[in-house]
Amino acid sequence: MKANEFDVVHLSGCCTKKRENGEKYLCPKIAKIAKQLEDMGIEIVNGTHH
Protein backbone atom coordinates (compact mmCIF):
# COMPACT_ATOMS: atom_id res chain seq x y z
CA MET A 1 0.00 0.00 0.00
CA LYS A 2 2.83 2.37 0.73
CA ALA A 3 4.00 1.87 -2.85
CA ASN A 4 0.63 3.30 -3.91
CA GLU A 5 1.28 6.30 -1.65
CA PHE A 6 -1.53 5.66 0.85
CA ASP A 7 -1.02 7.85 3.90
CA VAL A 8 -4.15 7.02 5.87
CA VAL A 9 -6.51 4.05 6.18
CA HIS A 10 -9.95 4.50 7.75
CA LEU A 11 -11.34 1.51 9.66
CA SER A 12 -15.12 1.49 9.57
CA GLY A 13 -17.31 0.60 12.52
CA CYS A 14 -18.00 -2.75 10.87
CA CYS A 15 -14.41 -3.71 11.79
CA THR A 16 -15.46 -3.95 15.44
CA LYS A 17 -17.10 -6.73 17.38
CA LYS A 18 -19.08 -6.62 20.62
CA ARG A 19 -18.39 -8.50 23.81
CA GLU A 20 -21.30 -9.93 25.82
CA ASN A 21 -21.22 -6.82 28.03
CA GLY A 22 -21.65 -4.60 24.95
CA GLU A 23 -18.05 -3.35 24.90
CA LYS A 24 -16.74 -2.90 21.36
CA TYR A 25 -13.30 -4.08 20.26
CA LEU A 26 -11.43 -4.22 16.99
CA CYS A 27 -11.58 -7.55 15.17
CA PRO A 28 -8.27 -9.34 15.92
CA LYS A 29 -7.52 -9.98 12.23
CA ILE A 30 -8.16 -6.34 11.35
CA ALA A 31 -6.07 -5.25 14.35
CA LYS A 32 -3.14 -7.32 13.04
CA ILE A 33 -3.43 -5.78 9.57
CA ALA A 34 -3.74 -2.28 11.07
CA LYS A 35 -0.56 -2.86 13.09
CA GLN A 36 1.31 -3.94 9.95
CA LEU A 37 0.14 -0.82 8.13
CA GLU A 38 1.17 1.41 11.05
CA ASP A 39 4.59 -0.24 11.02
CA MET A 40 4.82 0.79 7.36
CA GLY A 41 4.15 4.41 8.32
CA ILE A 42 0.48 4.48 7.31
CA GLU A 43 -1.84 6.29 9.73
CA ILE A 44 -4.86 4.34 10.99
CA VAL A 45 -8.08 6.25 11.74
CA ASN A 46 -10.86 4.42 13.56
CA GLY A 47 -14.22 5.29 12.10
CA THR A 48 -15.13 7.03 8.92
CA HIS A 49 -16.22 10.54 8.06
CA HIS A 50 -19.90 9.75 8.76
C-alpha positions in Angstrom: 0.0 0.0 0.0 2.8 2.4 0.7 4.0 1.9 -2.9 0.6 3.3 -3.9 1.3 6.3 -1.7 -1.5 5.7 0.8 -1.0 7.8 3.9 -4.2 7.0 5.9 -6.5 4.0 6.2 -9.9 4.5 7.8 -11.3 1.5 9.7 -15.1 1.5 9.6 -17.3 0.6 12.5 -18.0 -2.7 10.9 -14.4 -3.7 11.8 -15.5 -3.9 15.4 -17.1 -6.7 17.4 -19.1 -6.6 20.6 -18.4 -8.5 23.8 -21.3 -9.9 25.8 -21.2 -6.8 28.0 -21.7 -4.6 24.9 -18.1 -3.4 24.9 -16.7 -2.9 21.4 -13.3 -4.1 20.3 -11.4 -4.2 17.0 -11.6 -7.6 15.2 -8.3 -9.3 15.9 -7.5 -10.0 12.2 -8.2 -6.3 11.4 -6.1 -5.3 14.4 -3.1 -7.3 13.0 -3.4 -5.8 9.6 -3.7 -2.3 11.1 -0.6 -2.9 13.1 1.3 -3.9 10.0 0.1 -0.8 8.1 1.2 1.4 11.1 4.6 -0.2 11.0 4.8 0.8 7.4 4.1 4.4 8.3 0.5 4.5 7.3 -1.8 6.3 9.7 -4.9 4.3 11.0 -8.1 6.2 11.7 -10.9 4.4 13.6 -14.2 5.3 12.1 -15.1 7.0 8.9 -16.2 10.5 8.1 -19.9 9.8 8.8 
